[in-house]
Structures are given as structure tokens and as C-alpha cells.
């Protein structure tokens, strides 16, 4: 992890703790995932030719009523500083720092459909058995997965998606 990303993650963590809103990390992670999924938004927020105030206003308009004031301010701060391109990595580093502070791992899960609480609990139990640590499961609905799930814990990616299986079949036929 670069020093810059780590520094921003540490700064966001300090802000969340100071505001008493460590639950905002989930909103921050969801924004980061949305930013990764939307090329137009990512390019606009990362464009140095767009004034910082305009980029920050876009963030505020997008998050108004959908995220806490702390989340909105944190995202706006990073985007205004010209780090929108790094925001997904900063968000992941923030979540990892919060998890590490409580002796946990974080699993980012992409699924074609929302998972039930029972499915998330079973997945967390399976991941705990595999890693030996308690695992916070963060689920994002991503229709491109088609079916199944893609799980990322640190540098490890477990791809159990239908999309991946179709690609494997295509390569064998191909």
C-alpha cells in the first residue's frame, strides 16, 4: 500500500473516530465501489480540470440523504484533494484498519443479488474457519457477476461466480 493511500486512510479513520461514527466506513466502502463501477463518475471526479468545488458539490449532491454527514464530508475531502482515483484503495485501507484494530478481517463480497442475513452469517462462519479470524462481510450487489459470489479478503480472491465459470467453459471450448 502506498504511503499516500495509507495516510489518507489513517486520516479518515481519525475523523470517523473523532466524530464517533466508525459505522460510516460501510457507506464509504459502498461509495468507493460505486465509483469503481461508474466510469463517467470516476473520470469526472478525478479530472484535474474540473474545479475542486465542483467535484465536491457532485459528491454532496450524490450522497445527500443517502449517507451520513460524516461520510459525505470524508468523501468530499478526499475528492476535493484530487484523490478520487485513489478513493477505492483509500476506502479499502480504511476498512482494513478498522477491522485490524478489532482483530478481524474484512471480506468484500460481490453478488448478483442481495444476500440474506443467514447467507451472510454462513459465509462469515466459513471464512472464519478458513482464515482463523472473525470476518466482517461487506456485500455489494453487482449484476455483472451473473450468479454466485466473488469474495476478496486482502490479496486473496475467491471467484465462485457464474461469469467466471462461463469464461472457463468458453476457454475449454474455444
N, CA, C and O of each residue as an XYZ file, in Angstrom:
696
protein
N       0.857     -1.170      0.000
C       0.000      0.000      0.000
C       0.898      1.227      0.000
O       1.890      1.290      0.727
N       0.531      2.208     -0.835
C       1.368      3.402     -0.896
C       1.214      4.224      0.378
O       0.207      4.144      1.081
N       2.238      5.007      0.648
C       2.206      5.855      1.840
C       1.064      6.865      1.776
O       0.457      7.184      2.798
N       0.772      7.367      0.577
C      -0.303      8.350      0.413
C      -1.660      7.731      0.736
O      -2.462      8.322      1.459
N      -1.909      6.558      0.207
C      -3.179      5.877      0.472
C      -3.300      5.570      1.953
O      -4.354      5.776      2.555
N      -2.220      5.076      2.538
C      -2.223      4.769      3.968
C      -2.460      6.028      4.802
O      -3.187      5.985      5.795
N      -1.854      7.144      4.406
C      -2.017      8.401      5.142
C      -3.463      8.892      5.075
O      -4.018      9.335      6.081
N      -4.069      8.812      3.896
C      -5.470      9.229      3.767
C      -6.383      8.306      4.572
O      -7.316      8.772      5.227
N      -6.118      7.004      4.526
C      -6.932      6.055      5.296
C      -6.813      6.343      6.790
O      -7.809      6.318      7.513
N      -5.599      6.613      7.247
C      -5.395      6.925      8.664
C      -6.107      8.224      9.046
O      -6.679      8.328     10.130
N      -6.068      9.204      8.157
C      -6.749     10.475      8.426
C      -8.263     10.270      8.493
O      -8.926     10.813      9.376
N      -8.807      9.490      7.562
C     -10.247      9.215      7.596
C     -10.629      8.455      8.858
O     -11.667      8.722      9.463
N      -9.790      7.513      9.250
C     -10.050      6.763     10.474
C     -10.082      7.709     11.671
O     -10.946      7.583     12.539
N      -9.156      8.644     11.721
C      -9.129      9.614     12.823
C     -10.389     10.468     12.825
O     -10.941     10.760     13.886
N     -10.845     10.869     11.646
C     -12.078     11.665     11.548
C     -13.273     10.851     12.023
O     -14.089     11.347     12.800
N     -13.386      9.609     11.568
C     -14.513      8.769     11.965
C     -14.533      8.542     13.472
O     -15.590      8.590     14.100
N     -13.366      8.297     14.045
C     -13.292      8.090     15.500
C     -13.629      9.372     16.255
O     -14.343      9.340     17.257
N     -13.111     10.499     15.772
C     -13.380     11.783     16.434
C     -14.871     12.119     16.393
O     -15.413     12.694     17.337
N     -15.515     11.760     15.307
C     -16.944     12.033     15.156
C     -17.804     10.937     15.789
O     -19.025     11.066     15.874
N     -17.152      9.856     16.231
C     -17.886      8.751     16.838
C     -18.740      7.995     15.842
O     -19.765      7.419     16.207
N     -18.320      7.992     14.579
C     -19.120      7.367     13.521
C     -18.297      6.341     12.757
O     -18.140      6.447     11.541
N     -17.769      5.345     13.470
C     -16.974      4.327     12.786
C     -17.845      3.449     11.891
O     -17.312      2.663     11.107
N     -19.164      3.562     11.986
C     -20.061      2.834     11.082
C     -20.113      3.450      9.701
O     -20.640      2.839      8.771
N     -19.572      4.657      9.549
C     -19.562      5.320      8.249
C     -18.655      4.595      7.258
O     -18.746      4.831      6.053
N     -17.787      3.720      7.749
C     -16.877      3.017      6.843
C     -17.641      2.191      5.822
O     -17.171      2.031      4.696
N     -18.800      1.665      6.179
C     -19.603      0.882      5.238
C     -20.115      1.779      4.109
O     -20.109      1.383      2.944
N     -20.555      2.983      4.460
C     -21.013      3.926      3.434
C     -19.852      4.353      2.545
O     -20.008      4.481      1.331
N     -18.706      4.570      3.140
C     -17.521      4.965      2.378
C     -17.130      3.854      1.406
O     -16.804      4.123      0.250
N     -17.162      2.626      1.868
C     -16.827      1.497      1.000
C     -17.839      1.371     -0.139
O     -17.452      1.115     -1.279
N     -19.113      1.545      0.151
C     -20.131      1.466     -0.904
C     -19.926      2.565     -1.948
O     -20.093      2.321     -3.143
N     -19.565      3.774     -1.503
C     -19.293      4.846     -2.462
C     -18.089      4.474     -3.330
O     -18.099      4.693     -4.541
N     -17.065      3.918     -2.711
C     -15.872      3.513     -3.464
C     -16.227      2.473     -4.521
O     -15.731      2.532     -5.647
N     -17.075      1.530     -4.163
C     -17.481      0.502     -5.124
C     -18.308      1.105     -6.257
O     -18.167      0.706     -7.413
N     -19.167      2.062     -5.927
C     -19.951      2.747     -6.958
C     -19.031      3.543     -7.877
O     -19.247      3.590     -9.088
N     -18.015      4.161     -7.305
C     -17.053      4.926     -8.089
C     -16.304      4.016     -9.066
O     -16.079      4.390    -10.217
N     -15.926      2.841     -8.612
C     -15.240      1.882     -9.485
C     -16.140      1.398    -10.611
O     -15.668      1.133    -11.717
N     -17.424      1.284    -10.337
C     -18.363      0.734    -11.310
C     -18.828      1.762    -12.335
O     -19.375      1.382    -13.369
N     -18.628      3.051    -12.079
C     -19.154      4.093    -12.953
C     -17.995      4.899    -13.544
O     -17.442      5.783    -12.890
N     -17.638      4.580    -14.785
C     -16.508      5.247    -15.443
C     -16.707      6.755    -15.545
O     -15.779      7.525    -15.300
N     -17.918      7.176    -15.908
C     -18.171      8.603    -16.089
C     -17.992      9.367    -14.769
O     -17.375     10.432    -14.739
N     -18.535      8.816    -13.689
C     -18.392      9.456    -12.384
C     -16.927      9.496    -11.959
O     -16.426     10.534    -11.527
N     -16.248      8.360    -12.087
C     -14.836      8.283    -11.689
C     -13.997      9.284    -12.485
O     -13.166      9.994    -11.919
N     -14.220      9.336    -13.801
C     -13.445     10.246    -14.639
C     -13.725     11.709    -14.305
O     -12.810     12.531    -14.302
N     -14.976     12.033    -14.025
C     -15.329     13.408    -13.670
C     -14.705     13.813    -12.345
O     -14.124     14.892    -12.227
N     -14.828     12.934    -11.335
C     -14.298     13.270    -10.012
C     -12.778     13.270     -9.974
O     -12.182     13.909     -9.106
N     -12.145     12.565    -10.899
C     -10.678     12.514    -10.929
C     -10.076     13.531    -11.896
O      -8.855     13.673    -11.959
N     -10.914     14.235    -12.645
C     -10.438     15.179    -13.656
C      -9.874     16.441    -12.991
O     -10.618     17.180    -12.345
N      -8.577     16.693    -13.142
C      -7.982     17.872    -12.510
C      -8.464     19.186    -13.135
O      -8.263     20.254    -12.557
N      -9.095     19.116    -14.306
C      -9.606     20.320    -14.959
C     -10.964     20.743    -14.399
O     -11.403     21.872    -14.619
N     -11.626     19.841    -13.678
C     -12.888     20.185    -13.020
C     -12.520     20.791    -11.671
O     -11.809     20.163    -10.885
N     -12.993     21.999    -11.394
C     -12.636     22.636    -10.117
C     -13.002     21.768     -8.914
O     -14.007     21.056     -8.927
N     -12.178     21.840     -7.885
C     -12.390     21.035     -6.677
C     -13.773     21.277     -6.091
O     -14.436     20.335     -5.655
N     -14.212     22.527     -6.077
C     -15.535     22.843     -5.516
C     -16.643     22.153     -6.301
O     -17.634     21.722     -5.711
N     -16.497     22.041     -7.596
C     -17.492     21.360     -8.435
C     -17.499     19.868     -8.142
O     -18.561     19.258     -8.014
N     -16.303     19.277     -8.035
C     -16.217     17.846     -7.719
C     -16.840     17.562     -6.358
O     -17.551     16.571     -6.187
N     -16.571     18.434     -5.396
C     -17.134     18.248     -4.052
C     -18.649     18.416     -4.065
O     -19.353     17.708     -3.345
N     -19.156     19.335     -4.868
C     -20.603     19.523     -4.956
C     -21.267     18.291     -5.565
O     -22.365     17.913     -5.158
N     -20.613     17.672     -6.528
C     -21.144     16.442     -7.122
C     -21.274     15.367     -6.045
O     -22.297     14.688     -5.953
N     -20.232     15.219     -5.237
C     -20.266     14.237     -4.145
C     -21.403     14.547     -3.190
O     -22.169     13.658     -2.816
N     -21.514     15.809     -2.795
C     -22.563     16.190     -1.847
C     -23.952     15.947     -2.424
O     -24.846     15.487     -1.714
N     -24.139     16.252     -3.704
C     -25.432     16.004     -4.349
C     -25.749     14.517     -4.416
O     -26.889     14.110     -4.195
N     -24.741     13.708     -4.721
C     -24.946     12.261     -4.828
C     -25.272     11.616     -3.482
O     -26.107     10.715     -3.402
N     -24.608     12.083     -2.432
C     -24.752     11.440     -1.127
C     -25.834     12.051     -0.237
O     -26.177     11.487      0.802
N     -26.366     13.193     -0.642
C     -27.376     13.878      0.179
C     -28.565     12.954      0.444
O     -29.207     12.458     -0.482
N     -28.839     12.740      1.724
C     -29.956     11.894      2.125
C     -29.679     10.402      2.024
O     -30.516      9.591      2.420
N     -28.505     10.025      1.494
C     -28.171      8.608      1.318
C     -27.026      8.169      2.211
O     -26.770      6.976      2.370
N     -26.336      9.144      2.796
C     -25.184      8.831      3.647
C     -25.137      9.848      4.778
O     -25.736     10.920      4.701
N     -24.412      9.486      5.826
C     -24.281     10.398      6.974
C     -23.475     11.631      6.581
O     -22.758     11.631      5.580
N     -23.606     12.664      7.377
C     -22.827     13.885      7.142
C     -21.331     13.605      7.230
O     -20.535     14.198      6.502
N     -20.957     12.699      8.124
C     -19.546     12.351      8.278
C     -19.021     11.696      6.998
O     -17.934     12.028      6.524
N     -19.799     10.768      6.446
C     -19.398     10.108      5.206
C     -19.268     11.125      4.082
O     -18.275     11.134      3.355
N     -20.273     11.977      3.945
C     -20.262     12.983      2.882
C     -19.041     13.892      3.005
O     -18.377     14.184      2.010
N     -18.752     14.331      4.211
C     -17.599     15.206      4.426
C     -16.293     14.478      4.126
O     -15.385     15.057      3.528
N     -16.190     13.218      4.535
C     -14.957     12.452      4.306
C     -14.718     12.233      2.819
O     -13.602     12.420      2.335
N     -15.751     11.841      2.098
C     -15.610     11.607      0.654
C     -15.287     12.922     -0.047
O     -14.417     12.975     -0.916
N     -15.991     13.974      0.335
C     -15.770     15.288     -0.270
C     -14.338     15.767     -0.044
O     -13.727     16.350     -0.939
N     -13.809     15.524      1.143
C     -12.440     15.911      1.467
C     -11.439     15.233      0.534
O     -10.550     15.881     -0.017
N     -11.597     13.921      0.367
C     -10.659     13.168     -0.476
C     -10.785     13.584     -1.943
O      -9.782     13.782     -2.628
N     -12.022     13.716     -2.415
C     -12.241     14.115     -3.810
C     -11.731     15.540     -4.043
O     -11.111     15.815     -5.071
N     -11.985     16.433     -3.106
C     -11.511     17.809     -3.237
C     -10.002     17.920     -3.252
O      -9.443     18.839     -3.850
N      -9.342     16.976     -2.591
C      -7.873     16.962     -2.561
C      -7.275     16.351     -3.826
O      -6.056     16.230     -3.948
N      -8.142     15.965     -4.766
C      -7.649     15.414     -6.031
C      -7.304     13.936     -5.966
O      -6.522     13.447     -6.782
N      -7.876     13.215     -5.005
C      -7.553     11.804     -4.821
C      -8.718     10.867     -5.168
O      -8.782      9.752     -4.652
N      -9.629     11.303     -6.027
C     -10.771     10.456     -6.388
C     -10.305      9.146     -7.031
O     -10.907      8.096     -6.808
N      -9.254      9.206     -7.813
C      -8.734      7.992     -8.442
C      -8.222      6.977     -7.438
O      -8.253      5.772     -7.688
N      -7.748      7.471     -6.295
C      -7.247      6.598     -5.242
C      -8.328      6.219     -4.230
O      -8.089      5.412     -3.332
N      -9.515      6.803     -4.378
C     -10.525      6.635     -3.338
C     -10.870      5.173     -3.043
O     -10.976      4.815     -1.870
N     -11.050      4.306     -4.055
C     -11.346      2.904     -3.717
C     -10.256      2.254     -2.859
O     -10.563      1.517     -1.922
N      -9.004      2.520     -3.170
C      -7.905      1.953     -2.380
C      -7.879      2.559     -0.978
O      -7.595      1.861     -0.004
N      -8.172      3.843     -0.876
C      -8.224      4.508      0.428
C      -9.344      3.907      1.270
O      -9.156      3.630      2.454
N     -10.504      3.706      0.659
C     -11.645      3.131      1.391
C     -11.324      1.724      1.886
O     -11.636      1.375      3.024
N     -10.704      0.923      1.032
C     -10.347     -0.445      1.444
C      -9.326     -0.425      2.580
O      -9.412     -1.217      3.518
N      -8.363      0.485      2.484
C      -7.354      0.600      3.548
C      -8.009      1.042      4.856
O      -7.637      0.562      5.927
N      -8.974      1.946      4.778
C      -9.706      2.390      5.966
C     -10.439      1.225      6.611
O     -10.342      1.018      7.820
N     -11.168      0.467      5.807
C     -11.918     -0.680      6.328
C     -10.969     -1.699      6.942
O     -11.258     -2.267      7.995
N      -9.843     -1.929      6.289
C      -8.858     -2.880      6.816
C      -8.293     -2.397      8.151
O      -8.091     -3.201      9.061
N      -8.035     -1.092      8.279
C      -7.527     -0.545      9.540
C      -8.546     -0.716     10.666
O      -8.185     -1.087     11.783
N      -9.806     -0.447     10.375
C     -10.856     -0.623     11.383
C     -10.965     -2.082     11.804
O     -11.090     -2.384     12.990
N     -10.916     -2.980     10.833
C     -11.016     -4.407     11.140
C      -9.802     -4.877     11.938
O      -9.943     -5.610     12.917
N      -8.618     -4.455     11.519
C      -7.401     -4.880     12.205
C      -7.396     -4.410     13.654
O      -6.918     -5.117     14.542
N      -7.931     -3.213     13.890
C      -7.975     -2.679     15.252
C      -8.836     -3.550     16.169
O      -8.650     -3.560     17.386
N      -9.773     -4.274     15.572
C     -10.628     -5.161     16.376
C     -10.273     -6.634     16.165
O     -11.034     -7.517     16.561
N      -9.111     -6.903     15.536
C      -8.652     -8.276     15.353
C      -9.472     -9.069     14.343
O      -9.611    -10.286     14.467
N     -10.009     -8.382     13.351
C     -10.867     -9.025     12.361
C     -10.283     -8.849     10.957
O      -9.399     -8.021     10.736
N     -10.792     -9.638     10.025
C     -10.519     -9.452      8.604
C     -11.779     -8.902      7.958
O     -12.863     -8.975      8.536
N     -11.636     -8.353      6.760
C     -12.781     -7.864      6.000
C     -12.856     -8.640      4.701
O     -11.859     -8.794      3.995
N     -14.040     -9.123      4.393
C     -14.278     -9.800      3.123
C     -15.227     -8.936      2.308
O     -16.348     -8.660      2.734
N     -14.773     -8.511      1.136
C     -15.654     -7.797      0.202
C     -16.269     -8.848     -0.701
O     -15.566     -9.600     -1.375
N     -17.589     -8.887     -0.705
C     -18.311     -9.897     -1.471
C     -19.169     -9.205     -2.518
O     -19.967     -8.324     -2.196
N     -19.002     -9.606     -3.767
C     -19.867     -9.122     -4.845
C     -20.789    -10.265     -5.232
O     -20.351    -11.392     -5.464
N     -22.072     -9.950     -5.296
C     -23.089    -10.951     -5.603
C     -24.073    -10.358     -6.599
O     -24.318     -9.152     -6.596
N     -24.634    -11.207     -7.450
C     -25.611    -10.724     -8.431
C     -26.903    -10.275     -7.755
O     -27.624     -9.428     -8.284
N     -27.191    -10.840     -6.593
C     -28.403    -10.492     -5.845
C     -28.032    -10.240     -4.387
O     -26.968    -10.648     -3.920
N     -28.923     -9.566     -3.688
C     -28.693     -9.322     -2.265
C     -28.668    -10.654     -1.518
O     -29.422    -11.569     -1.851
N     -27.816    -10.762     -0.525
C     -27.740    -11.971      0.288
C     -28.567    -11.780      1.556
O     -28.627    -10.684      2.113
N     -29.196    -12.852      2.000
C     -29.968    -12.795      3.239
C     -29.011    -12.732      4.427
O     -27.823    -13.027      4.295
N     -29.538    -12.348      5.580
C     -28.705    -12.310      6.788
C     -28.139    -13.690      7.094
O     -26.992    -13.817      7.524
N     -28.953    -14.731      6.868
C     -28.497    -16.094      7.111
C     -27.347    -16.461      6.172
O     -26.371    -17.077      6.602
N     -27.452    -16.092      4.908
C     -26.380    -16.386      3.958
C     -25.096    -15.659      4.334
O     -24.008    -16.228      4.248
N     -25.222    -14.403      4.752
C     -24.044    -13.633      5.167
C     -23.413    -14.266      6.403
O     -22.190    -14.367      6.498
N     -24.247    -14.690      7.349
C     -23.735    -15.318      8.574
C     -23.021    -16.633      8.252
O     -21.960    -16.912      8.810
N     -23.593    -17.438      7.361
C     -22.946    -18.707      6.976
C     -21.631    -18.447      6.243
O     -20.646    -19.154      6.455
N     -21.621    -17.438      5.388
C     -20.404    -17.084      4.670
C     -19.327    -16.620      5.649
O     -18.165    -17.008      5.524
N     -19.707    -15.792      6.618
C     -18.757    -15.313      7.627
C     -18.189    -16.483      8.426
O     -16.995    -16.512      8.723
N     -19.038    -17.442      8.771
C     -18.573    -18.618      9.520
C     -17.590    -19.439      8.688
O     -16.576    -19.904      9.208
N     -17.884    -19.618      7.403
C     -16.979    -20.367      6.522
C     -15.643    -19.660      6.369
O     -14.585    -20.290      6.389
N     -15.703    -18.344      6.215
C     -14.466    -17.576      6.063
C     -13.656    -17.557      7.347
O     -12.426    -17.556      7.312
N     -14.350    -17.543      8.488
C     -13.644    -17.610      9.774
C     -12.913    -18.932      9.896
O     -11.776    -18.980     10.364
N     -13.566    -20.005      9.475
C     -12.944    -21.326      9.534
C     -11.714    -21.361      8.619
O     -10.694    -21.954      8.973
N     -11.807    -20.734      7.457
C     -10.700    -20.744      6.500
C      -9.541    -19.852      6.930
O      -8.380    -20.188      6.697
N      -9.853    -18.704      7.563
C      -8.799    -17.742      7.896
C      -8.350    -17.801      9.350
O      -7.260    -17.340      9.688
N      -9.190    -18.367     10.204
C      -8.873    -18.400     11.624
C      -9.170    -17.089     12.339
O      -8.832    -16.936     13.512
N      -9.793    -16.148     11.653
C     -10.148    -14.852     12.238
C     -11.622    -14.589     12.030
O     -12.236    -15.111     11.099
N     -12.189    -13.768     12.913
C     -13.534    -13.288     12.656
C     -13.476    -12.430     11.403
O     -12.493    -11.728     11.166
N     -14.539    -12.489     10.600
C     -14.547    -11.787      9.324
C     -15.792    -10.913      9.217
O     -16.914    -11.383      9.403
N     -15.575     -9.630      8.914
C     -16.681     -8.729      8.588
C     -16.965     -8.893      7.105
O     -16.087     -8.665      6.273
N     -18.188     -9.289      6.769
C     -18.566     -9.500      5.372
C     -19.285     -8.258      4.872
O     -20.303     -7.854      5.435
N     -18.759     -7.656      3.821
C     -19.362     -6.473      3.196
C     -19.869     -6.899      1.826
O     -19.074     -7.222      0.944
N     -21.182     -6.904      1.642
C     -21.784     -7.389      0.399
C     -22.185     -6.221     -0.485
O     -22.787     -5.250     -0.026
N     -21.841     -6.331     -1.761
C     -22.256     -5.372     -2.776
C     -22.972     -6.135     -3.878
O     -22.480     -7.157     -4.356
N     -24.129     -5.639     -4.277
C     -24.849     -6.249     -5.389
C     -24.206     -5.764     -6.679
O     -24.097     -4.562     -6.924
N     -23.781     -6.726     -7.503
C     -23.109     -6.430     -8.772
C     -23.681     -7.363     -9.836
O     -23.269     -8.520     -9.918
N     -24.623     -6.883    -10.652
C     -25.263     -7.740    -11.656
C     -24.291     -8.381    -12.644
O     -24.619     -9.405    -13.244
N     -23.104     -7.805    -12.826
C     -22.147     -8.386    -13.774
C     -21.625     -9.745    -13.312
O     -21.055    -10.496    -14.103
N     -21.821    -10.059    -12.033
C     -21.390    -11.361    -11.513
C     -22.249    -12.471    -12.117
O     -21.793    -13.609    -12.231
N     -23.474    -12.156    -12.503
C     -24.472    -13.053    -13.103
C     -25.084    -14.027    -12.105
O     -26.294    -14.251    -12.141
N     -24.309    -14.594    -11.240
C     -24.764    -15.540    -10.228
C     -23.561    -15.961     -9.405
O     -22.424    -15.777     -9.840
N     -23.788    -16.521     -8.224
C     -22.684    -16.884     -7.349
C     -22.120    -15.650     -6.684
O     -22.779    -14.613     -6.626
N     -20.891    -15.757     -6.176
C     -20.256    -14.621     -5.497
C     -18.776    -14.561     -5.819
O     -18.157    -15.560     -6.188
N     -18.223    -13.367     -5.671
C     -16.783    -13.143     -5.752
C     -16.386    -12.535     -4.413
O     -16.900    -11.486     -4.024
N     -15.468    -13.199     -3.709
C     -15.054    -12.761     -2.382
C     -13.588    -12.353     -2.407
O     -12.739    -13.069     -2.936
N     -13.306    -11.195     -1.830
C     -11.933    -10.706     -1.725
C     -11.609    -10.472     -0.261
O     -12.294     -9.716      0.428
N     -10.550    -11.132      0.207
C     -10.030    -10.910      1.560
C      -8.558    -10.579      1.389
O      -7.747    -11.436      1.038
N      -8.229     -9.318      1.644
C      -6.845     -8.897      1.432
C      -6.473     -9.063     -0.028
O      -7.123     -8.500     -0.909
N      -5.423     -9.837     -0.288
C      -4.969    -10.074     -1.659
C      -5.562    -11.345     -2.259
O      -5.273    -11.683     -3.407
N      -6.383    -12.045     -1.493
C      -6.951    -13.306     -1.953
C      -8.329    -13.087     -2.561
O      -9.200    -12.471     -1.947
N      -8.518    -13.600     -3.781
C      -9.810    -13.508     -4.458
C     -10.328    -14.919     -4.676
O      -9.646    -15.771     -5.244
N     -11.559    -15.146     -4.207
C     -12.229    -16.429     -4.413
C     -13.378    -16.157     -5.366
O     -14.374    -15.541     -4.989
N     -13.239    -16.617     -6.600
C     -14.235    -16.313     -7.633
C     -15.122    -17.522     -7.872
O     -14.737    -18.462     -8.567
N     -16.315    -17.486     -7.289
C     -17.295    -18.547     -7.476
C     -18.476    -18.037     -8.275
O     -19.613    -18.455     -8.059
N     -18.197    -17.122     -9.210
C     -19.276    -16.517     -9.982
C     -19.611    -17.330    -11.218
O     -18.776    -18.065    -11.746
N     -20.834    -17.184    -11.664
C     -21.265    -17.821    -12.910
C     -20.473    -17.234    -14.065
O     -20.101    -17.954    -14.991
N     -20.215    -15.950    -14.021
C     -19.443    -15.293    -15.075
C     -18.078    -15.959    -15.244
O     -17.644    -16.217    -16.367
N     -17.405    -16.235    -14.127
C     -16.102    -16.886    -14.171
C     -16.204    -18.302    -14.730
O     -15.377    -18.725    -15.538
N     -17.225    -19.020    -14.292
C     -17.407    -20.395    -14.785
C     -17.698    -20.416    -16.284
O     -17.214    -21.292    -17.000
N     -18.490    -19.451    -16.758
C     -18.763    -19.368    -18.201
C     -17.485    -19.076    -18.977
O     -17.274    -19.620    -20.062
N     -16.634    -18.219    -18.423
C     -15.361    -17.902    -19.087
C     -14.477    -19.147    -19.163
O     -13.793    -19.361    -20.163
N     -14.490    -19.967    -18.111
C     -13.707    -21.200    -18.104
C     -14.220    -22.170    -19.172
O     -13.432    -22.779    -19.895
N     -15.523    -22.304    -19.263
C     -16.116    -23.205    -20.263
C     -15.754    -22.688    -21.666
O     -15.373    -23.467    -22.540
N     -15.876    -21.390    -21.866
C     -15.568    -20.800    -23.161
C     -14.115    -21.067    -23.551
O     -13.832    -21.356    -24.713
N     -13.191    -20.972    -22.592
C     -11.782    -21.196    -22.902
C     -11.504    -22.656    -23.235
O     -10.613    -22.947    -24.033
N     -12.267    -23.593    -22.624
C     -12.077    -25.011    -22.936
C     -12.649    -25.365    -24.304
O     -12.119    -26.224    -25.008
N     -13.727    -24.699    -24.666
C     -14.373    -24.970    -25.959
C     -13.589    -24.305    -27.085
O     -13.406    -24.857    -28.170
N     -13.133    -23.087    -26.771
C     -12.583    -22.162    -27.676
C     -11.565    -22.380    -28.618
O     -11.190    -21.461    -29.346
